[in-house]
Amino acid sequence: MAAEDTAPPAMSYIPEVVLKKRKNNEQWAINRKLQLQERVKRHKFDMFIKKPDQFIREYRDKELDLVRMKSRVKRTRRASVKPDSKLIFVIRIGGKNDMHPRTRKVLYSLRLRNLFSGVFVKANEGIMEMLQKVEPYVTYGYPNFKSVKDLIYKKGVVKLDKQRIPLTDNNIVEQELGKHKIICIEDIVNEIANVGQHFKEVTSFLCPFKLNKPEKALHGKKKRFSDGGDSGNREDHINELISKMN
């Protein structure tokens, strides 16, 4: 049986109008994509450019922060606030959007450079005045022994050779604090909880604690805790917040 001749299939005819429309659609899609990319670039650029009214508003907010700081300090001096405990744990809960540079300087002197960082401090007149200056941006109170121990064992970090190292090795403690007769992590807990003779050396050895953001414990309110807000002195209630952030 003879093999049948196989002819190539005939190419389907596409009208010129359809071809032009297809080409125009492709070109439109390309142009649209370029426009969207350009719009995204402009939007990102505009985010970094502040309008004059934004500068004015931020300046006023920062100046108002300074006025309020001075007012709080005057009230504190007249009232002569005395803490109920020698030991205070301070947590930074506020950002820096409307913060005056003087306020930021006080926070930095307390080693509270980051949001949700915490430090132990020894209660005295100078510390209480500093806390009043930055009250809208911090909350603090009197930690119990359990809170101190949990923080140090779970979140304790030290800096050696410019590196942050979890506090898990008693050898490191003895090497750095052995001259003060502090040779283990439990000694650190006792020294801080009892505000011992070498409290300053021990707290300086520890890095500020990096705490977790609590889901429902903080609502961003700058009002005092006693008035239904988040900031200021929580007294013994600080232990509840520590347990939620640890």
Sequence and secondary structure as in RCSB ss.txt:
>XXXX:A:sequence
MAAEDTAPPAMSYIPEVVLKKRKNNEQWAINRKLQLQERVKRHKFDMFIKKPDQFIREYRDKELDLVRMKSRVKR
TRRASVKPDSKLIFVIRIGGKNDMHPRTRKVLYSLRLRNLFSGVFVKANEGIMEMLQKVEPYVTYGYPNFKSVKD
LIYKKGVVKLDKQRIPLTDNNIVEQELGKHKIICIEDIVNEIANVGQHFKEVTSFLCPFKLNKPEKALHGKKKRF
SDGGDSGNREDHINELISKMN
>XXXX:A:secstr
               HHHHHHHHHHHHHHHHHHHHHHHHHHHHHHHHHS  HHHHHHHHHHHHHHHHHHHHHHHH
HHHHT   S SEEEEEE   STT  HHHHHHHHHTT  STTEEEEEE  HHHHHHHHHTGGGEEEE   HHHHHH
HHHHH EEEETTEEEES  HHHHHHHHGGGT  SHHHHHHHHHTT TTHHHHHHHB  EE    SSS     SBG
GGTSSBEEEETTHHHHHHHH 
